[in-house]
């Protein structure tokens, strides 16, 4: 397939490009920069110049492809709600040229959208319409397109990691540096699901090849790693003390991250594994944190 890939030079996208190429697909990678264009060309992908804000560039890219994978997202979390709405507009633009064609559109969301009311790990067969995370806008946009005849499916992400980046833990490391302590809230028993980057990109490939309309997949290798274990590992790497802070002090200590650090976010990938034959094989989150390049700043 000729696959249009947004976010092609980002953390996930740059690993997904070779995954797709090695499987025999052609990749049309979107980038806004000359450096990104050079990297895509060197990797063997076709270059498409565009941005998330330029919805016409998104439509052009999708129109020129057999399938679309949308992994681009503006990760300025100080403007998280606004960026989720921007993602909603981007998904609508991509889907607008795919209606009735059967060409698949694979979008990205978070595992929290599958959270359950019974306290069990988030599941692929659940879409929690009451979830407070603004990222729900992405799946709502996908549902609208599905109703309009677009072949939409979703990959939900946990904390995606390798030794260089670890999802929300990367900004947590920065907070720890600034504060001089590594903190968790309360007893630190709240959990975050995790998935290794190599497993995540393999799942995206399998999902776009499956092209099952309405399917939701969880890129989860570990159902839940406790905040306390995460923070303890970070403290080893930074050589800082570990402290517990009360919930009422979370906002003052963590800033915008306070909306995440107290949440229990376990998630299952049992249905994903059964439906796609996907098996997570990469290193664990703590293993990557213990090998993290703490002296290097992620690009």
N, C-alpha and C positions, 0 to 999 in steps of 0.2 A: 504493500500500500504506500501511497504518497501521504505522509502524515504531517499536518501542520501542527507545530509545537510552539505554544507560547511559553515564555519563561525559559527559553532554550539555553540561555547562558547562566541561569541561576544555579543554586545548590542542587536541586533535584534535576532540573532540566539538563544541565551539563553532563550529568551521569546517565540520563535517559537517552541522550542522542546516540552514544555508542551502543547502548543496549538495543535500540531499534535498528540501527544500521547493521549490527552483527546478525540480526535476525532476518535480514534481507529486505527491510523496508527502506524507502526513501524518506528523508527528513527535510522539511522546510522549517527552518528555525527562525523565530522572530527575535529581533534585537533592536535596540535603539541606538547603539554605539558602534563606532568604527572598530574598537577593540573586540566587541562581541561578534561583529561580522567576520573579522579575521579569524577568531577562534572557531566559529562555526565552519568556515570554509576549510580551515586546516583539519577539522574533524571529519570532513566529507559531506557536510550538510549544505543544502541550498539556503541562501540568506534571504530573509524577508525583513525589510525595515518597517518597524511599526512600534506602537506603544499601547498600553492598556487604555489610555485616555483617548486615543485616536480610533474610534470604533469603526471608521471606514477602513483603516488598515487591517483590522481584525476580520472584517467581512471579506476583504480581498484575499487574505491568506486562506480562510476557510473555503472560499469558492474555488480555490486552486488545488484542493486536496481531496483525497479519498476518505480521509478521517482526520479528526481534530483531537488533540490532547491539550487541555488547558491547565497548566501548572503555575502560570504567572500570578503573582500576588504582591501587592505593595505592603511590605512588612514594617512600615512605620506604625508601631503599635500605639503611639501617642495619638494617632488618628484612626484607630482601629475600626470604629463604626463607619466612618466615612469611607475607608478603603474597602469595607465589605460591600457597601453600596456600589462602589466603582466596579467591584468584581461582578456584582449582579448585572450591571449594564454591559460589561464585557461578555458575559455568558449569553445575554440576550442577543447581542450583535453577532456572535459566532453562530448561534443557532438559527438566526434569521435567514441564512443562505443555505441551510441544510434541510429545511422543512420538506417532508414528503420524499426525500431522496434516498432514505435508508442509510446514508453515510453517517457513521457514528461520531458522537461528540462525547468525550470523556472529561468530566470536570472534577474539581478538587474541593473537598470540604474537610471537616474535622470529625474525629470519632465521637466527640461530645454530642453530635446530632443524633447519635443512636443511643443516648443515655436512657435508662429505664427507671421506672418508679419504684421497683422492688429492691434497688441497691445492688443488683447484679451488674456485671460488666456490660458496657454498651454493646449493642448487637446490630448486625447489618440489616435485620428485618424490622428495625425500629427507626422511625423518624419522629423525634420529639419536637412537636410544633411549639411547645412551651419553653424550649430551651432558651436561656437568656443570652447566649453567645451571639453577637451580631453576625457571625459567619453563617448563621442559618439562612441569610439572604442568598447565598450561593445555591443551596439546595432548593430553595423556593423558586429561584430562577430556572433551575433545571426541571422542576416539576411542571412549571408553566410551559416550557418547551416540549416536554413529554406529552402534555395534553394537546399540543399543537402539531404533533406528528413527527417530532424530532427523536432520533434514536440516541437518547441521553443515558449515560450511566455515570456513577460517581465512585471515586476513590477517596475514602476518608483517612486522613493522616493523624497519627499520634505524634510523639516527639521523634522526629527523624534525625538520625545521628550517624556520625563517624567520628574519628578523633579530632576533626577540625570544627565541626558544628554539631549542636545537639538540640535543635528546636528552641523552645523557650528557655532552656537551660543556658544557652549562650548569653542572652541578656542577664540572666540570673548571676552568671559568673561576673559580669561587669558590675552589677550592684554589689556583689561581695567584695570586689576590689575597692570600690568607692567607699564602702562602709567599714572595711577592715575586719569584718566578721562574715561567716557563712551562716545564714539563718534559715530556719524553717518555722512554721507557725504551729503553736500548740504542741501536740505530741509527735507531729511529723508523720503520722500514719496515713495521711492522704496519698493517693497513688496516681502516677502518670503512666499511661501506656506508652510503649516505645517500639520503634522499628528501625532496623539498620538500612542505610541508604541503598545498599546493593539489593536487598530484598524488596524495598519499595519500588525501585525502577523496574525490577522484573515483574512486579505485580501490575504496574501500569501497562507494560507490554502485553501481558496475558489478557488484561481486561479489554484493551482496544482490539485485540485479535478476536476475542469472544464476541464483542459488540452486542451484548444483550441489553436491550432497552429496559430501563428502569432498575437495573441491577445496582446494588451498593456493595462496595468492598471495603474491608478494613485492612490497612497495611500494618498490621500489628504482629510483632514478634514476641513481645512480652506484655502480658495483660496489665500488669501494674507494678511499677517500681516505686517504693515509698519515698516521700520527700526527704525523710531523714537519711535514707541511704544515699540519695542523690547529693544532698548537701554535704554529707560526710566525705564522699568521694571528692567533691569540689574542694573541700577544705584541705584534703591531703595534697591536692595539686597546687593550691595557692599557699599552702603553709599558713593557714589562718585558723582561728578558733571557731568552733561550732557553738551556736547559741539557739535557744528557743525563744520566740517572742510571742506575746499574746495577740490574739486576733485583732483587738482594737488598735494595735500599733502597726498593723500590716501596711496600711496606706502610707503612713509616714516613712516606713522603712523601705518599702518596695516600689513606691510610686505607681505607675500604670500597671505594673506586674501584680499588684495586690488583687486584681480581679481573677488571677489564675492560681496564685500560690496556695490558696486555701481550698481549692476544689479537688474533690476525689474524682479522678478521671480514668478508671480502669476500662478496658475495652477488649472484647474477644474478636478473634479472626477465624473462629471455627467454621462458620458458613463460607467464608471466603476460601479457606483451604479446601473445603469439600467441593465447592463449585468450580474452582479453577485448577485444582491439583497443585496449588502454590504451597510451598513449605518454606518458612523463614529459616535461613541458615547462617546469617551473619552474626558478628560478635554482639554481646549484650551491651546495654547502655552503660552499665558501670564499668565494663571492660574498656569501652571507648573513652569514658571519662577518666579512667586511671591512666590512659595513654594520651590524653588531650594535650595539645600544644598550647599550654597556658601562656607562654611568652609570645605567641604569635596572635595577631589580630585578624579575624576572618575578613576576607575581602568583601 
